[in-house]
Amino acid sequence: MPDDKPIRAFDNRQFLHSREARVIRIMSEYIEPEKRFTEMGIRHTVVFFGSARIDPDSGPMSRYYDTAAEFAFELASLSKEIENETGSPIYICTGGGPGIMEAANMGAKRAGALTIGLNIELPFEQSPNKYISPEVSFQFHYFFMRKLWFLYQAKAVIVFPGGFGTMDELFEVLTLVQTRKLEKMDIPILLVDEEFWRETINFDGLVKHGFISPEDLELFHYCSDVKEGIAFLRPRLVELIRNMRPAIMKFPL
């Protein structure tokens, strides 16, 4: 006898992928990662941004790949020390794709650490790299939910040279801190390779024309190499984690 019972709404794949169910999909991209992070006790991350087009064979640009891998390795290796001082470890988090993302995940994995990848469906350049820990490998559909999870647990942001995506991520962080929508007002934002960033973005010009304030230049710090970056980040990570309240991001009512 055929089963002619109607399908339950939450088992109806066609409905769940419909326009009307968009809010359910959005909620899922908030709740499912939160559940995984909570179950694994992951509360503090250092996020790496940078170009997906940089790899070990990209000529002069390959130095950024090597630096990202070394930087992530050193930070992941510091995690146990930071945990001893604060009670909580840190984890390396990236966008999960190739290039700088792959390098950072690789460096953290080489240190024997769990390493997070927040991937997103794109028509090109974006598929999970092989260095992400499977239990914290995520696939997002909505950019804004992915961005939320980049920053929700971030205690530092390290930005390597990149294109539109990297610039979008950098200015998102700067805007949230500048407008005080991010409770972590003192979150360290490192821009790797001062020469590249000064050539690419004229921050001083924005100040000159009155589009940002002189004090806005203090929202970020230039970094030349891994040793300098670690020396800058370590005390700030410890202080930020020690003082962290459970609520991390603030949203207007």
C-alpha positions in Angstrom: 0.0 0.0 0.0 1.6 3.3 -1.0 2.4 5.9 1.7 0.2 8.9 0.8 0.9 10.9 4.0 1.7 14.5 3.2 5.4 15.4 3.6 6.3 17.4 6.7 7.3 21.0 6.1 10.8 20.5 7.5 11.3 17.5 5.3 10.2 19.3 2.2 13.4 20.1 0.3 11.7 22.1 -2.4 10.1 24.3 0.2 13.4 24.8 2.2 15.1 26.0 -1.0 12.3 28.3 -2.0 12.2 32.1 -1.7 9.6 31.9 1.1 12.0 29.8 3.3 14.9 32.2 2.9 14.7 33.3 6.6 15.0 29.6 7.6 18.2 29.2 5.6 19.6 32.4 7.0 18.8 31.2 10.6 20.4 27.9 9.8 23.7 29.6 8.8 23.7 31.2 12.2 22.5 28.4 14.4 24.4 25.4 12.9 27.9 27.0 13.2 27.1 28.3 16.7 26.1 24.8 17.7 29.4 23.3 16.4 31.6 26.0 17.9 29.8 25.7 21.3 30.1 22.0 21.4 33.9 22.2 20.6 34.5 25.0 23.0 35.8 27.4 20.3 35.5 31.0 21.5 38.5 32.9 20.3 40.0 33.1 16.7 42.6 35.0 14.8 41.2 35.6 11.3 43.4 35.7 8.1 42.2 37.6 5.1 44.0 37.8 1.7 44.0 37.0 -1.9 42.8 33.6 -3.2 45.2 34.1 -6.2 48.5 33.9 -4.3 50.1 30.5 -4.2 53.7 29.1 -3.9 54.1 29.5 -7.7 52.9 33.0 -8.1 56.3 34.6 -8.5 57.1 37.6 -6.2 53.7 37.3 -4.7 54.5 33.8 -3.3 56.3 35.5 -0.4 52.9 36.4 1.1 51.9 32.7 0.9 55.0 31.7 2.9 54.6 34.5 5.4 50.9 33.6 6.0 51.8 30.0 6.6 54.6 31.0 9.0 52.4 33.5 10.8 49.6 31.0 11.3 52.1 28.4 12.5 53.6 30.7 15.1 50.2 31.8 16.4 48.9 28.3 16.6 52.0 27.3 18.4 51.3 30.1 20.9 47.8 28.9 21.6 48.8 26.7 24.5 50.7 29.5 26.2 47.8 31.8 25.7 45.4 29.2 27.1 47.6 28.8 30.2 47.5 32.6 30.8 43.8 33.2 30.0 42.0 29.9 30.3 41.1 29.8 26.6 43.1 28.8 23.5 43.0 30.6 20.1 42.3 29.1 16.7 43.2 30.1 13.2 40.2 30.9 11.0 40.2 31.7 7.3 37.7 31.9 4.4 38.5 28.3 3.6 39.6 28.7 0.0 43.0 28.7 -1.8 45.8 31.3 -1.7 46.4 33.1 1.6 43.5 31.1 3.2 45.2 27.8 2.3 48.5 29.0 3.6 47.1 30.0 7.0 45.2 26.8 7.4 48.3 24.9 6.4 50.5 26.7 8.9 48.1 26.0 11.7 47.8 22.4 10.8 51.6 22.1 10.7 51.5 23.2 14.3 49.1 20.4 15.1 46.2 22.7 15.7 42.5 22.6 14.8 42.0 25.1 11.9 38.8 26.6 10.8 37.5 27.3 7.2 34.5 29.4 6.5 33.9 28.6 2.8 31.3 30.1 0.5 29.7 29.0 -2.7 31.2 31.0 -5.6 31.4 30.3 -9.3 35.2 30.4 -9.2 38.3 30.4 -6.9 36.5 29.0 -3.9 36.6 25.4 -2.8 37.7 24.1 0.6 41.4 23.7 0.9 42.8 20.4 2.2 44.3 21.8 5.4 41.0 22.7 7.1 40.0 20.5 10.0 36.9 18.6 8.8 34.9 19.1 12.0 35.2 22.9 11.5 34.9 23.1 7.8 31.8 25.2 6.9 30.0 26.0 3.6 28.0 29.3 3.5 25.5 30.6 1.0 25.1 34.1 2.4 28.0 36.4 2.5 26.7 38.4 5.4 26.3 35.3 7.6 29.9 34.2 6.7 31.1 37.7 7.7 29.3 37.5 11.0 31.1 34.3 11.8 34.5 35.8 10.8 34.1 38.5 13.4 31.9 36.9 16.1 34.8 35.2 17.8 37.7 37.1 16.3 40.3 38.5 18.7 42.6 39.7 15.9 42.4 40.2 12.1 45.4 39.8 9.9 45.0 41.2 6.4 47.4 40.2 3.5 47.3 41.8 0.1 44.3 41.0 -2.0 41.6 42.2 -4.3 37.9 43.1 -4.1 37.1 40.4 -1.5 40.0 41.2 0.7 39.2 45.0 0.6 35.6 44.3 1.3 36.5 42.2 4.4 39.0 44.8 5.6 36.7 47.8 5.3 33.9 45.8 6.9 36.0 45.4 10.0 37.2 48.9 10.0 33.7 50.3 9.6 32.3 48.1 12.5 35.1 49.3 14.8 34.8 52.9 13.7 31.1 53.0 14.2 31.3 51.0 17.5 29.1 48.2 16.2 31.9 45.8 17.3 32.2 45.6 21.1 35.8 44.7 20.8 36.9 48.2 20.1 40.6 47.3 20.7 40.7 44.3 18.3 44.1 44.3 16.6 43.9 44.8 12.8 47.2 44.0 11.1 47.9 45.0 7.5 50.8 42.9 6.2 53.4 44.8 4.0 53.1 48.5 4.6 54.4 49.4 1.1 51.6 47.5 -0.6 48.9 49.0 1.5 50.2 52.6 1.2 50.4 52.2 -2.5 47.0 50.6 -2.8 44.9 52.7 -0.4 45.6 56.3 0.3 44.4 56.4 3.9 46.2 59.8 4.4 44.2 61.2 1.5 41.0 60.2 3.2 42.1 62.1 6.3 43.2 65.1 4.1 39.8 65.3 2.5 37.9 64.9 5.8 36.3 61.5 5.0 37.9 59.9 8.0 39.4 61.3 11.2 43.1 61.3 11.9 42.4 59.0 14.9 40.9 56.4 12.5 44.4 55.7 11.3 45.0 54.2 14.7 42.4 51.4 14.0 45.0 49.4 12.2 48.7 48.7 12.4 51.2 47.9 9.6 53.3 44.8 10.0 56.5 43.9 8.0 57.2 40.4 9.2 56.1 37.5 11.4 58.3 38.3 14.3 57.0 41.9 14.5 53.4 40.7 14.1 53.7 38.2 16.9 55.3 40.7 19.2 52.4 43.2 18.5 49.6 40.6 18.8 50.6 38.4 21.7 50.0 40.9 24.6 46.9 42.3 23.0 45.4 38.8 22.5 46.0 37.9 26.1 44.5 41.2 27.3 41.5 41.0 25.0 40.6 37.4 25.9 41.0 38.1 29.7 38.6 41.0 29.5 36.1 39.4 27.1 32.5 39.4 28.2 30.1 36.7 26.7 28.4 39.2 24.4 30.7 39.9 21.5 28.8 41.9 18.9 26.3 44.6 19.4 23.4 45.3 17.1 20.9 48.1 17.1 17.4 47.3 18.3 
